Amino acid sequence: MTSVYRTSGLSEREIWEIGDNYVAPKRKMLIEARAELTVADVEAVGLRVEPDVIPHPLHANIDGWPTEKDEWKMFGHELAERAAVVKRGHSPLVCQARTHHDTLGA
């Protein structure tokens, strides 16, 4: 499973607050950037997004990862190619057309 937050409709400030309040403390590090994907991006590589409202109402998990390391890495690379990277205080570094309403911040 990969932990994500559904950020569609949120302001930049709200997205970074979720990261600062729920992700950074768990990882014990400051968040300097995030990757954005849509549900359609995740589903296109054969994975699924499952809502999981703990620890936050907008929390979800990317699930359906293969068990074989090589396959797992391939799925990860495919997601990375689809992702838009957003550095704190900047616009997305990679802009792609979004075809689904839910944007995921990982």
Buried (B, 14 or more C-beta within 10 A) or exposed (E): EBBBBBBBEBEEEEBBEBBEEBBBEEEEEEBEEBBBBBBBBBEBBEBEBEEBEEEBEBBBBBEBBEEEEEEEEEBEEBBEEBBBEBEEEEEBEEEBEBEBEBBBBB
